[in-house]
Amino acid sequence: MTTWLEENRPPEQRPLILHGDYHLDNCLWGTDRPRLLAIIDWELSTIGDPLLDVGLCLALWGDRPTESLGLARIQSVSRTAAAPGREGLAQRYAERSGRSLDAVVYYVTLALWKLVPHQATFARFTSSRSVLS
């Protein structure tokens, strides 16, 4: 996977503010209607390629649950009937940002690759809970 990521790295784009951990759990939503009120948890923010945030958001936006990463809540929201699919979400981003998503597969793949250490940490957490109970 590392070799593929290195060989398929897209050309650099104009850098912007990058959240660094953008997904639904880092968003506050209105309770009266579905509207974004705030994006929180900015400690990983920097200047960089915003498609890194798009890749993570799309990677966690699922058609089926991924319980092993502890993402059931994120993915349950993204699977509601009113939520757009991954393709629709990506298309909306491209239309509003003016950025090309030709390399979106790269960014989603990179986001999933970066989650591998988190998977191991989550597995240790769940096994330690059973030991401590």
C-alpha positions in Angstrom: 0.0 0.0 0.0 2.8 2.4 0.9 4.4 1.9 -2.6 1.1 2.5 -4.3 0.5 5.7 -2.3 4.0 7.0 -3.2 3.7 6.1 -6.9 0.2 7.7 -7.2 0.7 10.9 -5.2 -1.2 13.6 -7.0 0.4 17.0 -7.9 0.3 19.6 -5.1 -2.6 22.0 -5.1 -2.8 25.4 -3.6 -2.8 24.9 0.2 -5.6 26.1 2.4 -6.6 25.6 6.0 -6.7 21.9 6.8 -8.8 20.6 9.8 -6.7 17.4 10.1 -9.5 15.3 11.5 -12.7 16.3 9.6 -15.7 13.9 10.0 -19.2 14.1 11.5 -18.1 13.6 15.1 -16.3 16.9 14.9 -19.3 18.8 13.7 -22.1 20.3 15.8 -25.5 20.2 14.1 -28.8 22.0 14.7 -31.5 20.1 16.5 -34.4 21.9 14.7 -33.2 21.1 11.2 -30.1 19.5 9.7 -27.7 22.5 9.5 -24.1 22.7 10.4 -23.5 25.0 13.4 -19.8 24.5 14.0 -16.8 22.4 13.2 -14.9 21.6 16.4 -11.7 19.8 17.5 -9.1 21.9 15.6 -5.9 20.8 17.4 -4.6 19.0 14.3 -5.3 21.9 12.0 -2.6 23.3 9.7 -2.0 24.7 6.2 -2.2 21.9 3.6 -4.2 20.1 1.0 -7.9 20.2 2.0 -8.5 17.1 0.0 -6.9 15.2 2.9 -10.0 16.3 4.9 -12.3 15.3 2.1 -10.6 11.9 1.8 -11.1 11.2 5.5 -14.7 12.4 5.5 -15.4 10.2 2.4 -13.6 7.2 3.9 -15.7 7.3 7.0 -18.9 8.0 5.1 -20.3 4.6 4.7 -22.9 2.4 3.1 -22.3 -0.2 5.7 -21.2 -0.1 9.3 -17.5 -0.4 10.3 -17.9 -1.4 13.9 -14.3 -2.4 14.3 -13.2 1.2 14.2 -15.8 2.3 16.6 -17.5 4.4 13.9 -21.0 3.3 14.2 -22.4 6.7 15.1 -20.6 8.5 12.3 -21.7 5.9 9.8 -25.3 5.7 11.0 -25.8 9.4 10.3 -24.2 9.1 6.9 -26.4 6.1 6.0 -29.7 7.8 6.7 -32.1 8.2 3.7 -31.6 12.0 3.7 -27.8 11.8 3.5 -26.1 11.9 0.1 -24.0 9.0 -0.9 -20.2 9.3 -1.2 -20.4 10.3 -4.8 -23.0 13.0 -4.2 -21.0 14.4 -1.3 -17.8 14.5 -3.4 -19.6 16.1 -6.3 -21.0 18.8 -4.0 -17.6 19.5 -2.6 -16.1 19.8 -6.1 -18.9 22.1 -7.3 -18.6 24.4 -4.2 -14.8 24.5 -3.9 -13.9 24.5 -7.6 -11.2 21.9 -6.8 -10.7 18.8 -8.9 -11.5 15.5 -7.4 -9.7 13.5 -10.1 -7.4 12.0 -7.4 -10.1 11.4 -4.8 -9.4 7.7 -4.7 -5.8 8.5 -3.6 -7.1 10.7 -0.7 -9.6 8.1 0.5 -7.0 5.4 0.3 -4.5 7.5 2.2 -7.1 8.2 4.9 -7.9 4.5 5.3 -4.2 3.7 5.4 -3.7 6.3 8.2 -6.5 4.7 10.2 -4.6 1.4 10.6 -2.8 2.4 13.8 -6.2 3.6 15.2 -7.6 0.1 14.5 -4.9 -1.5 16.6 -5.5 1.0 19.4 -9.2 0.4 19.3 -8.7 -3.4 19.4 -6.4 -3.0 22.5 -9.0 -0.8 24.1 -11.9 -3.2 23.6 -9.8 -6.2 24.8 -8.7 -4.2 27.9 -12.4 -3.4 28.7 -13.2 -7.0 29.0 -10.2 -7.7 31.3 -11.1 -4.7 33.5 -14.8 -5.7 33.8 
